[in-house]
Amino acid sequence: MTLSIRQFPCLDDNYGFLIKDDASGLTAAVDTPDAEAVLADLSASGWGRLDFTFNTHWHPDHAGGNERLQALTGCEIVGPEEVRRIAPLDRVVAAGDQIALGETAFRVLDVGGHTLGHVAWWAPTARAAFVGDSLFALGCGRMFEGTPEQFWASLQRLATLPPETAIYCAHEYTAANARFALSVDDDPRVAARADAVFALRENGQPTVPTTIALELATNPFLRAPHLMPELDPISAFAAMRAAKDAFRG
């Protein structure tokens, strides 16, 4: 069984994702940052249908297109309870739930921290996870609602996924994240990755998806305990997040 994935830029720096279970033809949008961009890519795909929306969290650049997409396609909207703060939601999911898109099973992971109820959508057989604003390439989301303890636990859940898992994060922040990573980590792997990131962006190419293996090797937030061994892991993560919030490089 296979899962087809389409990734497209929208808004200022978001990525939208359309996915299709090839066995059944069922399709879904992962988040709805811009309904018109989703509809345009759906048309370009030739897939001809939108059956579901899988939301990761409630922010408008992730759930803001729910109502229009449902009105135009009849899709079922599935996501964490917090999405109701701004948008329609038909089915509530939480950590541990499993949702089927045809023959592709998605496991719902708790990745709260950026928002309290943030979830990720992991398809083990497709070796892919859609993580919203929890884990980024060379970064992680701002801690708007959660605590360091919650966010660190969420990142550790993602870190335990198989290393080859493709991580589809929702923003093209990687060049800025790379500049911060270079300021806190002199590992040659980080320098090599930063060079690759800058080259991709200079050519207008995306840096998403990444992989769990690549993030474990180079992401300063996952490496925080190694970079700050004098601190316990949660304190190291909190210090790294505070440093990134203040970084102006």
C-alpha positions in Angstrom: 0.0 0.0 0.0 1.2 3.5 -0.8 0.4 7.0 0.2 0.8 9.8 -2.4 1.8 13.2 -0.9 1.6 16.6 -2.5 3.3 19.6 -0.9 2.8 23.2 -1.9 3.7 26.6 -0.6 1.0 29.0 0.6 0.5 32.1 2.7 3.9 33.7 3.6 5.9 30.6 4.6 3.4 27.8 5.1 3.3 24.4 3.4 0.0 22.7 2.6 -0.2 19.0 2.1 -2.6 16.8 0.2 -2.4 13.0 0.7 -4.1 10.1 -1.1 -4.4 6.5 -0.2 -3.6 4.9 -3.5 -5.5 1.7 -2.8 -8.8 3.4 -2.2 -8.4 6.8 -3.8 -9.5 8.5 -0.5 -7.8 11.9 0.0 -7.2 14.4 2.8 -5.7 17.8 3.4 -3.4 18.0 6.3 -4.3 21.4 7.8 -6.0 24.1 5.9 -3.7 27.2 5.9 -5.3 28.6 2.7 -8.5 27.1 1.3 -7.9 28.5 -2.2 -4.4 27.1 -2.3 -5.6 23.7 -1.2 -8.3 23.8 -3.9 -5.9 24.9 -6.6 -3.5 22.0 -5.8 -6.4 19.6 -5.5 -7.4 20.6 -9.1 -3.8 20.3 -10.3 -3.6 16.8 -8.7 -6.4 15.4 -10.8 -7.5 13.4 -7.7 -11.0 14.8 -8.1 -12.1 14.6 -4.4 -11.4 15.8 -0.9 -12.7 13.4 1.7 -11.1 14.6 4.9 -9.2 17.4 6.6 -6.7 16.3 9.3 -6.0 19.3 11.5 -2.9 19.4 13.8 -3.9 22.4 15.9 -6.2 25.4 16.1 -4.1 28.3 14.8 -5.7 30.1 11.8 -2.9 29.2 9.4 -3.7 25.5 10.1 -7.4 25.4 10.5 -8.6 28.7 8.9 -9.7 27.0 5.7 -11.9 24.3 7.3 -15.3 25.9 6.7 -14.7 26.9 3.1 -13.2 23.5 2.1 -16.1 21.7 3.7 -18.7 23.9 2.0 -17.1 23.3 -1.4 -16.1 19.6 -1.1 -18.2 18.1 1.7 -15.0 16.8 3.4 -15.1 15.5 7.0 -13.0 17.6 9.4 -11.0 15.7 11.9 -8.7 17.1 14.6 -8.1 17.9 18.3 -10.9 19.5 20.3 -9.0 22.9 20.4 -9.8 23.4 16.7 -13.4 24.3 17.7 -12.0 27.6 19.0 -11.9 28.9 15.4 -13.3 26.4 12.9 -15.7 23.6 12.3 -14.8 20.1 13.5 -16.7 17.0 12.8 -14.7 14.4 14.6 -12.4 14.9 17.7 -9.2 12.9 18.0 -6.7 12.7 20.8 -3.4 10.9 21.5 -3.6 7.1 20.9 -6.5 7.3 18.4 -6.1 5.7 15.0 -7.8 7.0 11.8 -7.9 5.2 8.6 -7.5 6.9 5.2 -8.5 3.9 3.1 -5.9 1.3 3.7 -3.4 3.8 5.3 -3.6 3.9 9.1 -2.7 7.1 10.9 -1.8 7.2 14.6 -2.6 10.4 16.4 0.4 11.6 18.6 0.3 14.1 21.4 2.8 16.8 20.5 1.5 19.6 22.8 3.6 22.5 23.6 3.2 25.0 20.8 -0.5 24.7 21.6 -1.9 22.6 24.4 -3.8 20.2 22.2 -1.5 20.0 19.2 -1.3 16.6 17.6 0.7 14.9 14.9 -0.5 12.5 12.2 1.9 9.5 11.8 1.4 6.9 9.1 3.8 4.1 10.0 3.4 2.1 6.8 4.1 5.2 4.7 7.0 6.2 6.9 5.7 9.7 7.2 4.5 12.0 9.9 2.8 15.4 9.6 3.8 17.4 12.6 2.4 20.9 12.2 4.3 23.4 14.3 5.8 21.0 16.8 9.1 19.9 15.2 10.7 21.9 12.4 13.7 21.2 10.3 16.5 22.4 12.6 14.0 23.8 15.0 10.7 23.5 16.9 7.6 25.7 17.3 7.4 28.6 19.8 6.0 27.6 23.1 2.8 29.7 23.1 0.6 27.6 25.4 2.6 24.7 26.8 5.3 24.2 29.3 8.9 23.1 28.8 8.1 19.7 30.4 5.2 19.2 28.0 7.0 20.3 24.9 10.2 18.3 25.7 8.0 15.2 26.2 6.4 15.8 22.9 9.7 16.1 21.1 10.9 12.9 22.7 7.8 11.1 21.3 8.7 12.2 17.9 12.4 11.4 18.4 11.5 7.8 19.1 9.8 7.3 15.7 11.8 5.2 13.2 14.8 7.2 12.0 13.8 7.0 8.4 10.4 8.6 9.1 9.8 11.6 6.8 8.8 14.6 8.8 6.5 17.0 7.1 6.5 20.3 9.1 4.3 23.2 8.2 6.6 26.1 7.6 9.7 27.0 5.6 11.8 28.3 8.5 14.9 26.2 8.0 17.3 28.9 6.8 16.6 31.0 9.9 16.8 27.9 12.1 20.1 27.0 10.5 21.6 30.4 11.4 20.6 29.8 15.0 21.9 26.3 15.0 25.3 27.5 13.8 25.4 30.0 16.7 25.0 27.3 19.4 26.5 24.1 17.9 29.9 23.7 16.2 29.3 20.1 15.2 30.5 19.6 11.6 27.3 17.9 10.7 25.4 21.1 11.6 27.7 23.2 9.4 27.3 20.8 6.5 23.5 20.8 6.8 23.4 24.6 7.0 25.4 24.8 3.8 22.9 22.5 2.1 19.9 24.4 3.4 21.3 27.7 2.2 22.0 26.3 -1.2 18.4 24.9 -1.5 16.8 28.2 -0.5 19.0 30.2 -2.8 17.6 28.0 -5.6 14.0 28.3 -4.4 13.9 24.7 -3.3 12.1 23.4 -0.2 13.9 22.0 2.8 10.8 20.0 3.9 10.4 17.1 4.5 13.2 16.2 6.8 13.8 13.0 8.7 14.0 11.9 12.3 17.6 10.8 11.8 18.6 14.1 10.4 16.9 16.0 13.2 18.5 13.9 15.9 21.9 14.6 14.4 21.6 18.3 13.9 18.5 19.9 15.5 19.7 22.1 18.5 16.4 21.5 20.4 16.8 17.7 20.3 20.5 18.1 21.0 20.0 20.6 23.8 21.0 18.2 26.6 24.2 17.4 24.8 24.9 21.1 24.1 24.1 22.1 27.7 25.3 19.1 29.8 25.3 21.1 33.0 21.5 21.3 32.9 18.9 18.6 33.1 17.2 17.8 29.7 14.1 19.9 30.4 16.0 22.9 31.6 18.4 22.6 28.6 15.4 22.6 26.2 13.9 25.6 28.0 17.1 27.5 27.8 17.5 26.6 24.1 13.9 27.8 23.4 14.5 31.1 25.2 17.8 31.6 23.3 16.0 31.1 20.0 13.2 33.4 21.0 15.8 36.1 21.6 18.0 35.3 18.6 18.3 38.1 15.9 20.9 36.6 13.7 
